[in-house]
Amino acid sequence: TIMADLNVWKPGEYYDTALFMESYVHMTPQVLLNIKEHVQNIVIKDFVYPESFDLAEWHMHVRTPDMFEHELDAAGFKIEHVQIELNSVKNSTTYWYNQLIKLNVDQLPEHLKLLYKLCIDFKSEQMNSIDFASYTVYATKK
């Protein structure tokens, strides 16, 4: 197991596939440049929105579908397949909200308090979760 900041880590070995499951949103495009010589395929499943924005408290960089395409292309990868699922953020935040309300919210660690607040924001539609989508992309080295 390797535990490292992928924004700065460079692999020392070759890997068939790099898999990012709802994690690329927390990284910069530098990670793709760092791994491009060491991986043949990339699969990313993350959230997209019509306009990019940052959620600083979560270290999140929410991208548009075009940004994904540009970042992968700039790192030397060709998109082979894309799948978009609507309402995935609403389903995810509903799940987490239902889990967190079982606990004493005042005694939650700070990161779970932030997650609780994010769920409340989505439930109150301060953030338009309808425009969020789950974006899964499969790309291969050019």
Secondary structure by P-SEA (a helix, b strand, c coil): ccccccccccccccccccccccccccccaaaaaaccccccbbbbbbbbccbbbbccccccccccaaaaaaaaaaabbbbcbbbbbcaaaaaaaaaaaaaaaacccccccaaaaaaaaaaaaaaacccccccccbbbbbbccc
